[in-house]
Amino acid sequence: MAIINGKVYDWSDVSVKLPGLEIEVQEISYDDELEKEAAYGKGSRPRGYGTGNYKSEGKLSLLKDDFDDLVAYCKRKGVSLYKLVIPKIIVSYANQTSKTKTDELDTVTFTKTSQKNAQGDKSLKVDMDFIIVNGIIRDGLKPV
């Protein structure tokens, strides 16, 4: 990657789109992992390794009014917040000298919501934990 005049990747447009609803995300984080464990035989050195389950999850933060819009959307659709399945969340980022990179969070469902309000807050946010059922596709590359 070429960096010109110190310009690197920065925050970009991240939105959650559902038919008839678009929500602006204040913050998003996500990670994935594939369990791996050393396999031993005779002696104290591993002979190789074995793999286990793949897991991906994340967290996003919304302003309270966007969260309220999401709850209203669920109500209109007749589905509870924790039963809602978002087919894809797309996270795109780029700088001025490179093509746009895209992470696709494939099949997202919420597992937890957290809200904290305190004196002096300039805005109210809701944090939402989620699992990514079909994994994170990074710039077209499937995870496993």
CNS distance restraints for C-alpha pairs under 8 A (distance, minus, plus):
assign (resid   1 and name CA) (resid  98 and name CA) 7.38 0.50 0.50
assign (resid   2 and name CA) (resid  97 and name CA) 7.11 0.50 0.50
assign (resid   2 and name CA) (resid  98 and name CA) 7.73 0.50 0.50
assign (resid   3 and name CA) (resid   7 and name CA) 5.94 0.50 0.50
assign (resid   3 and name CA) (resid   8 and name CA) 6.34 0.50 0.50
assign (resid   3 and name CA) (resid  97 and name CA) 7.41 0.50 0.50
assign (resid   4 and name CA) (resid  97 and name CA) 7.36 0.50 0.50
assign (resid   7 and name CA) (resid  95 and name CA) 6.98 0.50 0.50
assign (resid   7 and name CA) (resid  96 and name CA) 7.71 0.50 0.50
assign (resid   8 and name CA) (resid  95 and name CA) 5.90 0.50 0.50
assign (resid   9 and name CA) (resid  93 and name CA) 6.68 0.50 0.50
assign (resid   9 and name CA) (resid  94 and name CA) 5.62 0.50 0.50
assign (resid   9 and name CA) (resid  95 and name CA) 5.15 0.50 0.50
assign (resid  10 and name CA) (resid  93 and name CA) 7.03 0.50 0.50
assign (resid  10 and name CA) (resid  94 and name CA) 7.32 0.50 0.50
assign (resid  10 and name CA) (resid  95 and name CA) 7.31 0.50 0.50
assign (resid  11 and name CA) (resid  93 and name CA) 6.98 0.50 0.50
assign (resid  12 and name CA) (resid  92 and name CA) 6.74 0.50 0.50
assign (resid  12 and name CA) (resid  93 and name CA) 5.48 0.50 0.50
assign (resid  12 and name CA) (resid  94 and name CA) 7.62 0.50 0.50
assign (resid  13 and name CA) (resid  91 and name CA) 7.52 0.50 0.50
assign (resid  13 and name CA) (resid  92 and name CA) 6.80 0.50 0.50
assign (resid  13 and name CA) (resid  93 and name CA) 7.50 0.50 0.50
assign (resid  14 and name CA) (resid  24 and name CA) 6.88 0.50 0.50
assign (resid  14 and name CA) (resid  25 and name CA) 6.09 0.50 0.50
assign (resid  14 and name CA) (resid  90 and name CA) 6.97 0.50 0.50
assign (resid  14 and name CA) (resid  91 and name CA) 5.43 0.50 0.50
assign (resid  14 and name CA) (resid  92 and name CA) 6.80 0.50 0.50
assign (resid  15 and name CA) (resid  22 and name CA) 6.73 0.50 0.50
assign (resid  15 and name CA) (resid  23 and name CA) 5.71 0.50 0.50
assign (resid  15 and name CA) (resid  24 and name CA) 5.02 0.50 0.50
assign (resid  15 and name CA) (resid  25 and name CA) 5.67 0.50 0.50
assign (resid  15 and name CA) (resid  89 and name CA) 7.36 0.50 0.50
assign (resid  15 and name CA) (resid  90 and name CA) 7.30 0.50 0.50
assign (resid  15 and name CA) (resid  91 and name CA) 7.67 0.50 0.50
assign (resid  16 and name CA) (resid  22 and name CA) 5.75 0.50 0.50
assign (resid  16 and name CA) (resid  23 and name CA) 5.16 0.50 0.50
assign (resid  16 and name CA) (resid  24 and name CA) 6.72 0.50 0.50
assign (resid  16 and name CA) (resid  25 and name CA) 7.17 0.50 0.50
assign (resid  16 and name CA) (resid  89 and name CA) 5.79 0.50 0.50
assign (resid  16 and name CA) (resid  90 and name CA) 7.56 0.50 0.50
assign (resid  17 and name CA) (resid  21 and name CA) 6.00 0.50 0.50
assign (resid  17 and name CA) (resid  22 and name CA) 4.57 0.50 0.50
assign (resid  17 and name CA) (resid  23 and name CA) 6.52 0.50 0.50
assign (resid  17 and name CA) (resid  89 and name CA) 7.40 0.50 0.50
assign (resid  18 and name CA) (resid  22 and name CA) 6.22 0.50 0.50
assign (resid  18 and name CA) (resid  86 and name CA) 7.17 0.50 0.50
assign (resid  21 and name CA) (resid  70 and name CA) 7.87 0.50 0.50
assign (resid  21 and name CA) (resid  73 and name CA) 7.36 0.50 0.50
assign (resid  23 and name CA) (resid  62 and name CA) 7.99 0.50 0.50
assign (resid  23 and name CA) (resid  66 and name CA) 5.86 0.50 0.50
assign (resid  23 and name CA) (resid  69 and name CA) 7.93 0.50 0.50
assign (resid  23 and name CA) (resid  70 and name CA) 7.64 0.50 0.50
assign (resid  24 and name CA) (resid  62 and name CA) 6.94 0.50 0.50
assign (resid  24 and name CA) (resid  66 and name CA) 6.97 0.50 0.50
assign (resid  25 and name CA) (resid  60 and name CA) 6.87 0.50 0.50
assign (resid  25 and name CA) (resid  61 and name CA) 6.10 0.50 0.50
assign (resid  25 and name CA) (resid  62 and name CA) 5.22 0.50 0.50
assign (resid  25 and name CA) (resid  63 and name CA) 7.69 0.50 0.50
assign (resid  26 and name CA) (resid  60 and name CA) 7.40 0.50 0.50
assign (resid  26 and name CA) (resid  61 and name CA) 5.36 0.50 0.50
assign (resid  26 and name CA) (resid  62 and name CA) 5.40 0.50 0.50
assign (resid  26 and name CA) (resid  63 and name CA) 6.97 0.50 0.50
assign (resid  27 and name CA) (resid  60 and name CA) 5.44 0.50 0.50
assign (resid  27 and name CA) (resid  61 and name CA) 5.03 0.50 0.50
assign (resid  27 and name CA) (resid  62 and name CA) 7.31 0.50 0.50
assign (resid  28 and name CA) (resid  58 and name CA) 7.40 0.50 0.50
assign (resid  28 and name CA) (resid  59 and name CA) 5.75 0.50 0.50
assign (resid  28 and name CA) (resid  60 and name CA) 4.22 0.50 0.50
assign (resid  28 and name CA) (resid  61 and name CA) 6.45 0.50 0.50
assign (resid  29 and name CA) (resid  58 and name CA) 5.43 0.50 0.50
assign (resid  29 and name CA) (resid  59 and name CA) 5.33 0.50 0.50
assign (resid  29 and name CA) (resid  60 and name CA) 6.36 0.50 0.50
assign (resid  30 and name CA) (resid  56 and name CA) 7.37 0.50 0.50
assign (resid  30 and name CA) (resid  57 and name CA) 5.67 0.50 0.50
assign (resid  30 and name CA) (resid  58 and name CA) 3.83 0.50 0.50
assign (resid  30 and name CA) (resid  59 and name CA) 6.29 0.50 0.50
assign (resid  31 and name CA) (resid  56 and name CA) 5.68 0.50 0.50
assign (resid  31 and name CA) (resid  57 and name CA) 5.76 0.50 0.50
assign (resid  31 and name CA) (resid  58 and name CA) 6.16 0.50 0.50
assign (resid  32 and name CA) (resid  54 and name CA) 7.34 0.50 0.50
assign (resid  32 and name CA) (resid  55 and name CA) 5.49 0.50 0.50
assign (resid  32 and name CA) (resid  56 and name CA) 3.98 0.50 0.50
assign (resid  32 and name CA) (resid  57 and name CA) 6.41 0.50 0.50
assign (resid  32 and name CA) (resid 135 and name CA) 7.49 0.50 0.50
assign (resid  32 and name CA) (resid 136 and name CA) 7.33 0.50 0.50
assign (resid  33 and name CA) (resid  54 and name CA) 5.72 0.50 0.50
assign (resid  33 and name CA) (resid  55 and name CA) 5.42 0.50 0.50
assign (resid  33 and name CA) (resid  56 and name CA) 6.45 0.50 0.50
assign (resid  34 and name CA) (resid  51 and name CA) 7.06 0.50 0.50
assign (resid  34 and name CA) (resid  52 and name CA) 6.59 0.50 0.50
assign (resid  34 and name CA) (resid  53 and name CA) 5.87 0.50 0.50
assign (resid  34 and name CA) (resid  54 and name CA) 4.34 0.50 0.50
assign (resid  34 and name CA) (resid  55 and name CA) 6.47 0.50 0.50
assign (resid  35 and name CA) (resid  51 and name CA) 5.54 0.50 0.50
assign (resid  35 and name CA) (resid  52 and name CA) 4.72 0.50 0.50
assign (resid  35 and name CA) (resid  53 and name CA) 5.60 0.50 0.50
assign (resid  35 and name CA) (resid  54 and name CA) 6.44 0.50 0.50
assign (resid  36 and name CA) (resid  49 and name CA) 6.63 0.50 0.50
assign (resid  36 and name CA) (resid  50 and name CA) 5.69 0.50 0.50
assign (resid  36 and name CA) (resid  51 and name CA) 4.45 0.50 0.50
assign (resid  36 and name CA) (resid  52 and name CA) 6.09 0.50 0.50
assign (resid  37 and name CA) (resid  49 and name CA) 5.41 0.50 0.50
assign (resid  37 and name CA) (resid  50 and name CA) 5.40 0.50 0.50
assign (resid  37 and name CA) (resid  51 and name CA) 6.42 0.50 0.50
assign (resid  38 and name CA) (resid  46 and name CA) 5.81 0.50 0.50
assign (resid  38 and name CA) (resid  47 and name CA) 7.58 0.50 0.50
assign (resid  38 and name CA) (resid  48 and name CA) 5.93 0.50 0.50
assign (resid  38 and name CA) (resid  49 and name CA) 4.19 0.50 0.50
assign (resid  38 and name CA) (resid  50 and name CA) 6.40 0.50 0.50
assign (resid  39 and name CA) (resid  46 and name CA) 5.44 0.50 0.50
assign (resid  39 and name CA) (resid  47 and name CA) 5.82 0.50 0.50
assign (resid  39 and name CA) (resid  48 and name CA) 5.27 0.50 0.50
assign (resid  39 and name CA) (resid  49 and name CA) 4.79 0.50 0.50
assign (resid  39 and name CA) (resid  50 and name CA) 6.41 0.50 0.50
assign (resid  40 and name CA) (resid  44 and name CA) 7.25 0.50 0.50
assign (resid  40 and name CA) (resid  45 and name CA) 6.60 0.50 0.50
assign (resid  40 and name CA) (resid  46 and name CA) 4.51 0.50 0.50
assign (resid  40 and name CA) (resid  47 and name CA) 5.42 0.50 0.50
assign (resid  40 and name CA) (resid  48 and name CA) 7.19 0.50 0.50
assign (resid  41 and name CA) (resid  45 and name CA) 7.87 0.50 0.50
assign (resid  41 and name CA) (resid  46 and name CA) 6.94 0.50 0.50
assign (resid  41 and name CA) (resid  47 and name CA) 6.37 0.50 0.50
assign (resid  54 and name CA) (resid 144 and name CA) 7.80 0.50 0.50
assign (resid  55 and name CA) (resid 132 and name CA) 7.92 0.50 0.50
assign (resid  55 and name CA) (resid 135 and name CA) 7.39 0.50 0.50
assign (resid  56 and name CA) (resid 131 and name CA) 6.14 0.50 0.50
assign (resid  56 and name CA) (resid 132 and name CA) 5.32 0.50 0.50
assign (resid  56 and name CA) (resid 133 and name CA) 7.21 0.50 0.50
assign (resid  56 and name CA) (resid 135 and name CA) 5.74 0.50 0.50
assign (resid  56 and name CA) (resid 136 and name CA) 7.11 0.50 0.50
assign (resid  57 and name CA) (resid 129 and name CA) 7.64 0.50 0.50
assign (resid  57 and name CA) (resid 130 and name CA) 5.71 0.50 0.50
assign (resid  57 and name CA) (resid 131 and name CA) 4.16 0.50 0.50
assign (resid  57 and name CA) (resid 132 and name CA) 5.26 0.50 0.50
assign (resid  58 and name CA) (resid 129 and name CA) 5.84 0.50 0.50
assign (resid  58 and name CA) (resid 130 and name CA) 5.33 0.50 0.50
assign (resid  58 and name CA) (resid 131 and name CA) 6.25 0.50 0.50
assign (resid  58 and name CA) (resid 132 and name CA) 7.44 0.50 0.50
assign (resid  59 and name CA) (resid 127 and name CA) 6.84 0.50 0.50
assign (resid  59 and name CA) (resid 128 and name CA) 5.48 0.50 0.50
assign (resid  59 and name CA) (resid 129 and name CA) 4.33 0.50 0.50
assign (resid  59 and name CA) (resid 130 and name CA) 5.95 0.50 0.50
assign (resid  60 and name CA) (resid 127 and name CA) 5.73 0.50 0.50
assign (resid  60 and name CA) (resid 128 and name CA) 5.33 0.50 0.50
assign (resid  60 and name CA) (resid 129 and name CA) 6.62 0.50 0.50
assign (resid  61 and name CA) (resid 125 and name CA) 6.37 0.50 0.50
assign (resid  61 and name CA) (resid 126 and name CA) 5.54 0.50 0.50
assign (resid  61 and name CA) (resid 127 and name CA) 4.37 0.50 0.50
assign (resid  61 and name CA) (resid 128 and name CA) 6.21 0.50 0.50
assign (resid  62 and name CA) (resid  66 and name CA) 6.05 0.50 0.50
assign (resid  62 and name CA) (resid  67 and name CA) 6.05 0.50 0.50
assign (resid  62 and name CA) (resid 125 and name CA) 5.47 0.50 0.50
assign (resid  62 and name CA) (resid 126 and name CA) 5.32 0.50 0.50
assign (resid  62 and name CA) (resid 127 and name CA) 6.53 0.50 0.50
assign (resid  63 and name CA) (resid  67 and name CA) 6.38 0.50 0.50
assign (resid  63 and name CA) (resid 123 and name CA) 7.15 0.50 0.50
assign (resid  63 and name CA) (resid 124 and name CA) 5.80 0.50 0.50
assign (resid  63 and name CA) (resid 125 and name CA) 4.40 0.50 0.50
assign (resid  63 and name CA) (resid 126 and name CA) 6.22 0.50 0.50
assign (resid  64 and name CA) (resid  68 and name CA) 6.10 0.50 0.50
assign (resid  64 and name CA) (resid 124 and name CA) 5.40 0.50 0.50
assign (resid  64 and name CA) (resid 125 and name CA) 5.14 0.50 0.50
assign (resid  64 and name CA) (resid 126 and name CA) 5.92 0.50 0.50
assign (resid  65 and name CA) (resid  69 and name CA) 6.21 0.50 0.50
assign (resid  66 and name CA) (resid  70 and name CA) 6.27 0.50 0.50
assign (resid  67 and name CA) (resid  71 and name CA) 6.29 0.50 0.50
assign (resid  67 and name CA) (resid 126 and name CA) 6.84 0.50 0.50
assign (resid  68 and name CA) (resid  72 and name CA) 6.16 0.50 0.50
assign (resid  69 and name CA) (resid  73 and name CA) 6.09 0.50 0.50
assign (resid  70 and name CA) (resid  74 and name CA) 6.30 0.50 0.50
assign (resid  71 and name CA) (resid  75 and name CA) 6.26 0.50 0.50
assign (resid  71 and name CA) (resid  81 and name CA) 6.61 0.50 0.50
assign (resid  72 and name CA) (resid  76 and name CA) 6.22 0.50 0.50
assign (resid  73 and name CA) (resid  77 and name CA) 6.23 0.50 0.50
assign (resid  74 and name CA) (resid  78 and name CA) 5.97 0.50 0.50
assign (resid  74 and name CA) (resid  79 and name CA) 5.18 0.50 0.50
assign (resid  74 and name CA) (resid  80 and name CA) 5.95 0.50 0.50
assign (resid  74 and name CA) (resid  81 and name CA) 6.13 0.50 0.50
assign (resid  74 and name CA) (resid  84 and name CA) 7.19 0.50 0.50
assign (resid  75 and name CA) (resid  79 and name CA) 6.24 0.50 0.50
assign (resid  75 and name CA) (resid  80 and name CA) 7.11 0.50 0.50
assign (resid  79 and name CA) (resid  83 and name CA) 6.16 0.50 0.50
assign (resid  79 and name CA) (resid  84 and name CA) 6.26 0.50 0.50
assign (resid  80 and name CA) (resid  84 and name CA) 6.32 0.50 0.50
assign (resid  81 and name CA) (resid 110 and name CA) 7.20 0.50 0.50
assign (resid  82 and name CA) (resid 109 and name CA) 6.78 0.50 0.50
assign (resid  82 and name CA) (resid 110 and name CA) 5.39 0.50 0.50
assign (resid  82 and name CA) (resid 111 and name CA) 6.26 0.50 0.50
assign (resid  83 and name CA) (resid 109 and name CA) 7.14 0.50 0.50
assign (resid  83 and name CA) (resid 110 and name CA) 7.75 0.50 0.50
assign (resid  84 and name CA) (resid 109 and name CA) 6.14 0.50 0.50
assign (resid  84 and name CA) (resid 110 and name CA) 7.37 0.50 0.50
assign (resid  85 and name CA) (resid 107 and name CA) 6.53 0.50 0.50
assign (resid  85 and name CA) (resid 108 and name CA) 5.73 0.50 0.50
assign (resid  85 and name CA) (resid 109 and name CA) 4.91 0.50 0.50
assign (resid  85 and name CA) (resid 110 and name CA) 7.89 0.50 0.50
assign (resid  86 and name CA) (resid 107 and name CA) 5.66 0.50 0.50
assign (resid  86 and name CA) (resid 108 and name CA) 5.02 0.50 0.50
assign (resid  86 and name CA) (resid 109 and name CA) 6.32 0.50 0.50
assign (resid  87 and name CA) (resid 106 and name CA) 6.16 0.50 0.50
assign (resid  87 and name CA) (resid 107 and name CA) 4.43 0.50 0.50
assign (resid  87 and name CA) (resid 108 and name CA) 6.35 0.50 0.50
assign (resid  88 and name CA) (resid 104 and name CA) 6.49 0.50 0.50
assign (resid  88 and name CA) (resid 105 and name CA) 5.49 0.50 0.50
assign (resid  88 and name CA) (resid 106 and name CA) 4.79 0.50 0.50
assign (resid  88 and name CA) (resid 107 and name CA) 5.43 0.50 0.50
assign (resid  88 and name CA) (resid 108 and name CA) 6.64 0.50 0.50
assign (resid  89 and name CA) (resid 104 and name CA) 5.90 0.50 0.50
assign (resid  89 and name CA) (resid 105 and name CA) 5.01 0.50 0.50
assign (resid  89 and name CA) (resid 106 and name CA) 6.81 0.50 0.50
assign (resid  89 and name CA) (resid 107 and name CA) 7.92 0.50 0.50
assign (resid  89 and name CA) (resid 108 and name CA) 7.42 0.50 0.50
assign (resid  90 and name CA) (resid 102 and name CA) 6.83 0.50 0.50
assign (resid  90 and name CA) (resid 103 and name CA) 5.95 0.50 0.50
assign (resid  90 and name CA) (resid 104 and name CA) 4.71 0.50 0.50
assign (resid  90 and name CA) (resid 105 and name CA) 6.29 0.50 0.50
assign (resid  91 and name CA) (resid 102 and name CA) 5.66 0.50 0.50
assign (resid  91 and name CA) (resid 103 and name CA) 5.11 0.50 0.50
assign (resid  91 and name CA) (resid 104 and name CA) 6.34 0.50 0.50
assign (resid  91 and name CA) (resid 105 and name CA) 7.91 0.50 0.50
assign (resid  92 and name CA) (resid 100 and name CA) 6.52 0.50 0.50
assign (resid  92 and name CA) (resid 101 and name CA) 5.61 0.50 0.50
assign (resid  92 and name CA) (resid 102 and name CA) 4.38 0.50 0.50
assign (resid  92 and name CA) (resid 103 and name CA) 6.37 0.50 0.50
assign (resid  93 and name CA) (resid 100 and name CA) 5.65 0.50 0.50
assign (resid  93 and name CA) (resid 101 and name CA) 5.45 0.50 0.50
assign (resid  93 and name CA) (resid 102 and name CA) 6.57 0.50 0.50
assign (resid  94 and name CA) (resid  98 and name CA) 6.39 0.50 0.50
assign (resid  94 and name CA) (resid  99 and name CA) 6.28 0.50 0.50
assign (resid  94 and name CA) (resid 100 and name CA) 4.53 0.50 0.50
assign (resid  94 and name CA) (resid 101 and name CA) 6.08 0.50 0.50
assign (resid  95 and name CA) (resid  99 and name CA) 7.52 0.50 0.50
assign (resid  95 and name CA) (resid 100 and name CA) 7.49 0.50 0.50
assign (resid 101 and name CA) (resid 139 and name CA) 5.77 0.50 0.50
assign (resid 102 and name CA) (resid 138 and name CA) 6.28 0.50 0.50
assign (resid 102 and name CA) (resid 139 and name CA) 4.92 0.50 0.50
assign (resid 102 and name CA) (resid 140 and name CA) 7.73 0.50 0.50
assign (resid 103 and name CA) (resid 136 and name CA) 6.60 0.50 0.50
assign (resid 103 and name CA) (resid 137 and name CA) 5.62 0.50 0.50
assign (resid 103 and name CA) (resid 138 and name CA) 4.51 0.50 0.50
assign (resid 103 and name CA) (resid 139 and name CA) 5.75 0.50 0.50
assign (resid 103 and name CA) (resid 140 and name CA) 7.82 0.50 0.50
assign (resid 104 and name CA) (resid 136 and name CA) 5.67 0.50 0.50
assign (resid 104 and name CA) (resid 137 and name CA) 4.96 0.50 0.50
assign (resid 104 and name CA) (resid 138 and name CA) 6.45 0.50 0.50
assign (resid 104 and name CA) (resid 139 and name CA) 7.80 0.50 0.50
assign (resid 105 and name CA) (resid 132 and name CA) 6.20 0.50 0.50
assign (resid 105 and name CA) (resid 134 and name CA) 7.72 0.50 0.50
assign (resid 105 and name CA) (resid 135 and name CA) 6.25 0.50 0.50
assign (resid 105 and name CA) (resid 136 and name CA) 4.84 0.50 0.50
assign (resid 105 and name CA) (resid 137 and name CA) 6.54 0.50 0.50
assign (resid 106 and name CA) (resid 132 and name CA) 6.12 0.50 0.50
assign (resid 106 and name CA) (resid 133 and name CA) 6.65 0.50 0.50
assign (resid 106 and name CA) (resid 134 and name CA) 5.14 0.50 0.50
assign (resid 106 and name CA) (resid 135 and name CA) 5.67 0.50 0.50
assign (resid 106 and name CA) (resid 136 and name CA) 6.25 0.50 0.50
assign (resid 106 and name CA) (resid 137 and name CA) 7.28 0.50 0.50
assign (resid 107 and name CA) (resid 132 and name CA) 5.70 0.50 0.50
assign (resid 107 and name CA) (resid 133 and name CA) 5.34 0.50 0.50
assign (resid 107 and name CA) (resid 134 and name CA) 5.82 0.50 0.50
assign (resid 107 and name CA) (resid 135 and name CA) 7.75 0.50 0.50
assign (resid 108 and name CA) (resid 130 and name CA) 6.51 0.50 0.50
assign (resid 108 and name CA) (resid 131 and name CA) 5.81 0.50 0.50
assign (resid 108 and name CA) (resid 132 and name CA) 4.67 0.50 0.50
assign (resid 108 and name CA) (resid 133 and name CA) 6.15 0.50 0.50
assign (resid 109 and name CA) (resid 130 and name CA) 5.49 0.50 0.50
assign (resid 109 and name CA) (resid 131 and name CA) 5.74 0.50 0.50
assign (resid 109 and name CA) (resid 132 and name CA) 6.84 0.50 0.50
assign (resid 109 and name CA) (resid 133 and name CA) 7.69 0.50 0.50
assign (resid 110 and name CA) (resid 128 and name CA) 6.73 0.50 0.50
assign (resid 110 and name CA) (resid 129 and name CA) 5.84 0.50 0.50
assign (resid 110 and name CA) (resid 130 and name CA) 4.15 0.50 0.50
assign (resid 110 and name CA) (resid 131 and name CA) 6.51 0.50 0.50
assign (resid 111 and name CA) (resid 128 and name CA) 7.48 0.50 0.50
assign (resid 111 and name CA) (resid 129 and name CA) 5.55 0.50 0.50
assign (resid 111 and name CA) (resid 130 and name CA) 5.13 0.50 0.50
assign (resid 111 and name CA) (resid 131 and name CA) 7.01 0.50 0.50
assign (resid 112 and name CA) (resid 128 and name CA) 5.62 0.50 0.50
assign (resid 112 and name CA) (resid 129 and name CA) 4.98 0.50 0.50
assign (resid 112 and name CA) (resid 130 and name CA) 6.98 0.50 0.50
assign (resid 113 and name CA) (resid 126 and name CA) 6.80 0.50 0.50
assign (resid 113 and name CA) (resid 127 and name CA) 5.61 0.50 0.50
assign (resid 113 and name CA) (resid 128 and name CA) 4.43 0.50 0.50
assign (resid 113 and name CA) (resid 129 and name CA) 6.34 0.50 0.50
assign (resid 114 and name CA) (resid 126 and name CA) 5.76 0.50 0.50
assign (resid 114 and name CA) (resid 127 and name CA) 5.03 0.50 0.50
assign (resid 114 and name CA) (resid 128 and name CA) 6.38 0.50 0.50
assign (resid 115 and name CA) (resid 125 and name CA) 6.50 0.50 0.50
assign (resid 115 and name CA) (resid 126 and name CA) 4.76 0.50 0.50
assign (resid 115 and name CA) (resid 127 and name CA) 6.32 0.50 0.50
assign (resid 116 and name CA) (resid 124 and name CA) 7.70 0.50 0.50
assign (resid 116 and name CA) (resid 125 and name CA) 7.37 0.50 0.50
assign (resid 116 and name CA) (resid 126 and name CA) 7.44 0.50 0.50
assign (resid 117 and name CA) (resid 121 and name CA) 6.86 0.50 0.50
assign (resid 117 and name CA) (resid 124 and name CA) 6.39 0.50 0.50
assign (resid 117 and name CA) (resid 125 and name CA) 7.96 0.50 0.50
assign (resid 132 and name CA) (resid 136 and name CA) 7.23 0.50 0.50
assign (resid 135 and name CA) (resid 142 and name CA) 7.61 0.50 0.50
assign (resid 135 and name CA) (resid 143 and name CA) 6.43 0.50 0.50
assign (resid 136 and name CA) (resid 142 and name CA) 6.89 0.50 0.50
assign (resid 136 and name CA) (resid 143 and name CA) 6.19 0.50 0.50
assign (resid 137 and name CA) (resid 141 and name CA) 5.33 0.50 0.50
assign (resid 137 and name CA) (resid 142 and name CA) 4.70 0.50 0.50
assign (resid 137 and name CA) (resid 143 and name CA) 6.10 0.50 0.50
assign (resid 138 and name CA) (resid 142 and name CA) 6.73 0.50 0.50
assign (resid 138 and name CA) (resid 143 and name CA) 7.67 0.50 0.50
